[in-house]
Amino acid sequence: MRCSLKKAPAGAFFVLACSAWSASALALDCGPPAKTETAHVRYVHDGDTLVLDNDRKIRVIGINTPELARKDKPNEPLSIRARDRLRQLLFTSKNRVRLLYGEQRKDRYGRYLANIWSTNNRNLTEQLLAEGLGWHIAITPNIRYLECYQAAEVNARKTKRGVWGNPAWKARKAGKLTLRDTGFQRVLGQVTRINHGGGATWIELDNRLTLKLVDSDRHWFKKLPGPDWKGRQLEVRGWLYQTRGKLRVNVHHPATLTLTKAPAN
């Protein structure tokens, strides 16, 4: 699946999205394939992580929800609501879940990666995104239901549901970031530099945040980042981390980027 620039519903931005994308979630197939694994859920850790009876930890594909309290950090806004909503959805199917594991089966923490449905074939990721209880994320190669999840998020964003109507989750300005602003963020900034080297394309926002697109993921982009991006506003979503005294975020797929029109002269 290759992706290109498309006009966003609000008209102000061009979204880097897949050509097969439809604005109507109802027109998309969000259901499970014929063969899935059915399991009993013992515990829901948060809105995107659950534990099965066999102690297998599942990280849900396609969504990131606000974090619950950890170490010295408090609950993030809407984190409890997202967790409890997933618990509620699972309760309606007697805590049984249908699983379809991703092409990449595990993440770097050893968690299994899977799309999830209730036993009545309700796509639970789609439901959470439609209610604004998380953000759609696209991490290759696990993007089988990308269009479904994009469409669900678009509807929530239009109606300002959940994270889209909560001031705490407004996109951060790249120029105001500090080295302590790590973790999942939506960031908006001006493209100040683009270059290629070391097996990756590097995009700087406001000379403060660097986006890294490795060469192995370039084939997902129908139109690659280039000089025409310079001076334009770009929104990125992903996990910010600190390296060599700078902030960086890895970009795997164009669905995580939103680019404005060409800069004014």
Secondary structure, DSSP 4 states (H G I P E B T S, - for coil): --EEEEE-TTSSEEEEEETT--S-GGGS--S--S--EEEEEEEEEETTEEEETT--EEEETTEE-PPPPBTTB-PPTTHHHHHHHHHHHHHTTTTEEEEEEEEEEE-TTSPEEEEEE-TT--BHHHHHHHTTSSEE---TT--TTHHHHHHHHHHHHHTT-GGGT-GGGSPEEGGG--TT--EEEEEEEEEEEEEEETTEEEEEETTTEEEEEEGGGGGGBSS---GGGTTSEEEEEEEEEEETTEEEEE---GGGEEEESPPP-
